[in-house]
Amino acid sequence: MKMHVGSIENWVDLGKLFLARFFEDDTEVSIPILLATKQKKGESIKVFVDRFRSMVPRCRSGMTQFILVETCHHNLQFTPLTQIGVAECSTWKQLVLQGEQAKKIVTRVKSEEKSSKPRPEKLMRRTPKQSFQLKRKDTLAIETKAPSKPQSAKGSRASGQILANKQYSFKDKHVISLFKLLHKSNKLKLLELRHPEEVSKTDDPNYCLYHRMLRYPTKSCYIFNNVL
């Protein structure tokens, strides 16, 4: 059989080419270095996953692929990590796919927020006379404004019901995991403790982690959902 120029003739050559392509650096990587390898600012999901994955063969960690993928998952930057949430990633391909989807969501949210911001009004130079007239009108408006009526209990319940029915971008089953993630990373400030005697009743189905008392399940707490 005639071999073409550049063809791989045996397993030894194949092994050498494979190592030269994917494992140019044979420096051993310790477990702490691998665990501390984080996604850099401006680094794409795919580039980071490939960089992390290239370090795995040089680390004698003994970890399974599932644990390695989960470790890489948790070492993503905070913004894409919160968008991916607690979705299970068992393969490198799945992690890259979910990471790229999370990046698209973040980009879309930022674009919508930017487009929804009101444009600043053009500043107009006023004469001293115009400024005095505007100031006088503002003063009269404040003096003649009727006192606002306190919101009734019925109105308060109605507004609470509207908030409770609000649709969010994350699923209910991810709320507790997101709470733990934010609380562990010191990104969340808990509310002031109101019922110390209920703090330890975490097994109660009506226990709210955000309020630290018996109120309703954490996933049903629209106050915490709004914080998320």
C-alpha positions in Angstrom: 0.0 0.0 0.0 1.5 3.3 -1.1 1.7 6.0 1.7 1.1 9.6 1.0 3.6 12.3 2.1 2.8 13.3 5.7 0.8 10.2 6.5 0.9 8.6 9.9 2.5 5.2 9.5 2.4 3.7 13.0 1.0 4.2 16.6 4.3 5.7 17.8 4.1 8.5 15.3 0.4 9.0 16.1 1.3 9.3 19.8 4.0 11.8 19.2 1.8 14.0 17.0 -1.1 13.8 19.5 1.1 14.9 22.4 2.7 17.6 20.4 -0.7 19.0 19.4 -2.5 18.8 22.8 0.1 18.5 25.5 3.0 20.8 24.6 3.6 21.6 28.3 4.4 18.5 30.4 4.9 20.5 33.7 3.0 18.7 36.5 0.0 20.7 37.9 -0.8 20.4 41.6 -4.4 20.0 42.8 -4.6 23.5 44.4 -3.4 25.1 41.2 -6.1 23.2 39.2 -8.8 24.1 41.7 -7.7 27.8 41.7 -7.7 28.1 37.9 -10.5 30.6 37.2 -11.9 32.1 34.1 -10.1 35.3 33.2 -11.8 38.6 32.4 -12.6 38.8 28.7 -11.9 35.1 28.3 -14.6 33.2 26.4 -16.2 30.1 27.9 -14.8 27.8 25.3 -11.2 29.1 25.6 -11.4 28.8 29.4 -12.8 25.2 29.3 -10.0 24.2 26.8 -7.4 25.8 29.0 -8.7 24.0 32.1 -9.1 20.8 30.3 -5.5 20.9 29.0 -4.3 21.0 32.6 -6.2 17.9 33.7 -3.8 15.3 32.3 -0.9 17.0 34.1 -2.6 16.8 37.5 -2.6 13.6 39.5 -5.9 14.4 41.2 -7.6 11.1 40.8 -10.9 13.0 40.3 -13.5 11.6 37.9 -14.5 13.5 34.7 -17.8 14.5 36.3 -16.1 16.1 39.3 -13.5 17.8 37.0 -16.3 19.2 34.8 -18.2 20.4 37.9 -15.0 22.1 39.2 -14.5 23.9 35.9 -18.2 24.9 36.0 -17.8 26.5 39.4 -14.6 28.3 38.3 -16.5 30.3 35.7 -16.9 34.1 36.3 -19.8 35.0 38.6 -22.1 36.4 35.9 -22.3 33.4 33.6 -22.3 31.1 36.6 -25.5 32.6 38.0 -27.2 32.3 34.6 -26.2 28.6 34.2 -27.5 28.1 37.8 -27.4 24.6 39.1 -27.9 22.9 35.8 -26.0 19.6 35.7 -23.0 19.5 33.4 -21.5 16.0 33.0 -19.4 16.5 29.8 -17.0 19.2 28.6 -19.2 19.7 25.5 -22.3 20.2 27.6 -20.4 22.8 29.8 -19.3 24.8 26.8 -22.8 24.8 25.3 -24.5 25.9 28.5 -21.8 28.5 29.1 -22.3 30.0 25.6 -26.1 30.1 26.2 -25.5 31.9 29.5 -23.3 34.4 27.7 -26.0 35.1 25.2 -28.5 35.7 28.0 -26.2 38.1 29.8 -25.6 40.0 26.5 -29.3 40.2 25.8 -30.1 41.4 29.3 -27.4 44.1 29.1 -28.6 45.2 25.7 -32.3 45.5 26.9 -31.2 47.4 30.0 -29.2 49.8 27.9 -32.0 50.4 25.4 -34.6 50.9 28.2 -32.6 53.7 29.9 -34.3 57.1 29.4 -32.2 59.5 27.4 -31.0 62.6 29.4 -32.8 65.7 28.5 -30.9 68.4 26.8 -29.8 71.2 29.2 -31.2 74.5 28.4 -29.7 77.8 29.5 -32.3 79.9 31.4 -32.3 83.6 32.1 -32.4 84.7 35.7 -36.0 85.7 35.3 -37.0 82.2 34.0 -35.2 80.5 36.8 -37.0 82.6 39.4 -40.4 81.9 37.8 -39.7 78.1 37.7 -38.6 78.1 41.3 -41.7 80.1 42.3 -44.0 77.5 40.5 -42.2 74.6 42.3 -42.7 76.3 45.7 -46.4 76.9 45.0 -46.9 73.3 43.9 -45.4 71.9 47.1 -47.4 74.2 49.3 -50.7 73.4 47.5 -50.1 69.6 47.1 -52.7 67.5 49.0 -51.3 65.1 51.5 -51.1 61.6 50.1 -53.4 59.0 51.6 -51.8 56.0 53.3 -52.1 52.8 51.4 -54.9 50.6 52.7 -54.3 47.0 53.8 -56.4 45.8 50.8 -54.2 47.8 48.4 -51.1 46.4 50.1 -52.3 42.9 49.7 -53.2 43.5 46.1 -49.7 44.8 45.3 -48.2 41.8 47.1 -50.3 39.5 45.0 -48.9 41.1 41.8 -45.4 40.6 43.0 -46.1 37.0 43.9 -47.4 36.3 40.4 -44.4 37.9 38.7 -42.5 35.7 36.2 -38.8 35.3 36.6 -36.0 34.1 34.3 -34.9 31.3 36.7 -36.9 28.2 37.8 -38.3 27.7 41.3 -36.2 24.5 41.7 -33.0 26.6 41.4 -33.9 29.3 44.0 -32.4 27.5 47.0 -29.2 26.6 45.2 -28.8 30.2 44.0 -29.5 31.4 47.6 -26.7 29.2 48.9 -24.3 30.2 46.1 -24.9 34.0 46.7 -24.7 33.6 50.5 -21.5 31.5 50.4 -19.8 34.1 48.1 -20.9 37.0 50.4 -23.1 38.5 47.6 -26.3 38.4 49.7 -27.3 40.4 52.8 -29.9 38.7 54.9 -32.8 40.5 56.4 -32.8 41.5 60.0 -33.7 38.6 62.3 -37.3 39.0 63.6 -38.0 35.6 65.2 -34.9 34.1 66.7 -36.9 31.2 68.1 -37.6 30.0 64.5 -34.1 30.2 63.1 -33.3 26.5 63.7 -36.6 25.3 62.1 -35.0 24.8 58.7 -36.7 21.5 58.1 -40.2 23.0 58.2 -41.7 23.2 54.7 -42.7 26.9 55.4 -39.2 28.0 56.4 -37.8 30.9 54.4 -33.9 31.0 54.3 -34.0 34.7 53.4 -36.2 35.7 56.3 -34.8 33.0 58.6 -38.3 32.3 60.0 -41.5 30.4 59.2 -43.2 32.4 56.5 -43.4 30.4 53.3 -40.9 28.2 51.3 -37.8 30.0 50.1 -38.7 29.3 46.4 -42.1 31.1 47.0 -40.6 34.1 48.7 -41.3 36.9 46.1 -39.2 39.3 48.1 -36.1 37.1 47.7 -37.0 36.4 44.1 -37.0 40.1 43.4 -33.5 40.3 45.0 -32.4 37.5 42.7 
